[in-house]
Structure formats: C-alpha cells, structure tokens
C-alpha cells in the first residue's frame, strides 16, 4: 500500500466503517439514476449550469473513463462555461497527483476569476 495515498490507519478505519455499515449507503448515489434525473429536471435553468465549471478528467481511470468515452457529453451540453483538464492519474486523483490537481485548480481560478486572482 502506498502510504502517501492511504495510510494503514485510514485503511483500517474505512474497512471498519464498511464492516459496520455495508457498501449500500456509499454506493447508493450511483444506483439512484432515476431520482437524480427527476431532481435535475426541477433544477434552475432545467439543470443547465451558467457559472464557470471545471472538470478534471483522470487519464488512467478505467472505473469512470471520461477521456475518450461519451460519458462527459451531458456535462458538455449542460455546462455553458466548461473548462476540462486531464490529470495523469487513476481514479483517486487528489491522492495520487495532488500537485497536478492543485495546479489545474490554480490555473482555472486564475483564468476564470482574473479579477480575484491577480498575476
């Protein structure tokens, strides 16, 4: 185990929580497509986001592949001011590549909110 990504102590905490509560709760969001779509249909602007949005793709994420698949198409349709960047990581990008994630965030903030982030 890479302790820079997950410490032994944290791994034991996660296992204990899953042993105690099961996986149904954490996984429910992904199994709730119908209700999520229903709620999205009631959202402002029909669910279209007008504010700046940043999406970070994970280059080596085979669990949720968004670099070459059609998966991000609804996001591209529904986010009017979308910026996309690719982080060279697997699924756990913030833990695997924190400097690359922070660099992408800082670049996006500086670009989208230049009046707040002076160069």
Steps between C-alpha positions, in 0.01 A plus 500: 500500500626848412481684832520835317157415357346310791649433840463161668298667778259660250460170313397332828249780566343458155481122537344533846240747370411273208485197732268694732275663237545305178554638153138582417511855639820613330391340172140627503577821310614294202191280507255791523494618138122535472464721807808702410356573153164591654666748737719640222186566294374728777826694522537864401549551126393140441824386661720708271793654686587854397788559742858398424554127548826304509509128432819305556523181297714219638716371216532145634161458669351181362221508761352824369664561162427851373796578275394309188147379584166673446444520877574876528265600214207600728738712709626672186143564393378628836799710613511822300844610628686171531874455525645149478848388597665159516693388807742208440356281775262220580165532677635657822661802334517729804695236691706376205595833342429782747743744335343448156149542644597817686675637190188441289282667765732799532522544121122481466440746785755744359345475153132506595526748784787723394352796687536301823828323413750757385809378320 
